[in-house]
Amino acid sequence: DPPSYGNAPIQGFRLFLTDMATGREQTLEVDGRSYCLEGLRKFTEYSLRFLAFNHYGPGMTSEEVTVTTLSD
């Protein structure tokens, strides 16, 4: 959900996706409030963080969420 207060409209979101086995982090630009991750490896633990940004810059990141993918 968008923040309850802000100094300008949100222009987009960034998703930080970390593969916990390798430590490799990807940053994805997301236009809407939902995004479908594809190409994830099965039985792999990932860490996710999100932030919103506007023309003033980025906000604070969310708390880290850890998820594990299942089989096919």
Residue pairs with C-beta under 8 A, 6 or more apart in sequence:
1 33
2 10
2 33
2 52
3 10
3 52
3 59
6 54
6 59
7 54
7 56
8 54
8 55
8 56
9 54
10 52
10 53
10 54
11 53
11 54
11 55
12 29
12 30
12 31
12 52
12 53
13 29
13 30
13 31
13 33
13 50
13 51
13 52
13 53
14 27
14 28
14 29
14 30
14 50
14 51
14 53
14 58
15 27
15 28
15 30
15 35
15 48
15 49
15 50
16 25
16 26
16 27
16 47
16 48
16 49
16 50
16 51
16 61
17 25
17 26
17 27
17 28
17 37
17 46
17 47
17 48
18 24
18 25
18 26
18 46
18 47
18 48
19 25
19 41
19 44
19 45
19 46
20 44
20 45
20 46
20 47
20 66
21 44
21 45
28 35
40 46
40 69
41 69
42 69
42 70
42 71
42 72
43 68
43 69
43 70
43 71
44 68
44 69
45 66
45 67
45 68
46 66
46 67
46 68
46 69
47 64
47 65
47 66
48 64
48 65
48 66
48 67
49 61
49 62
49 63
49 64
49 65
50 61
50 62
51 58
51 59
51 60
51 61
51 62
52 58
52 59
53 59
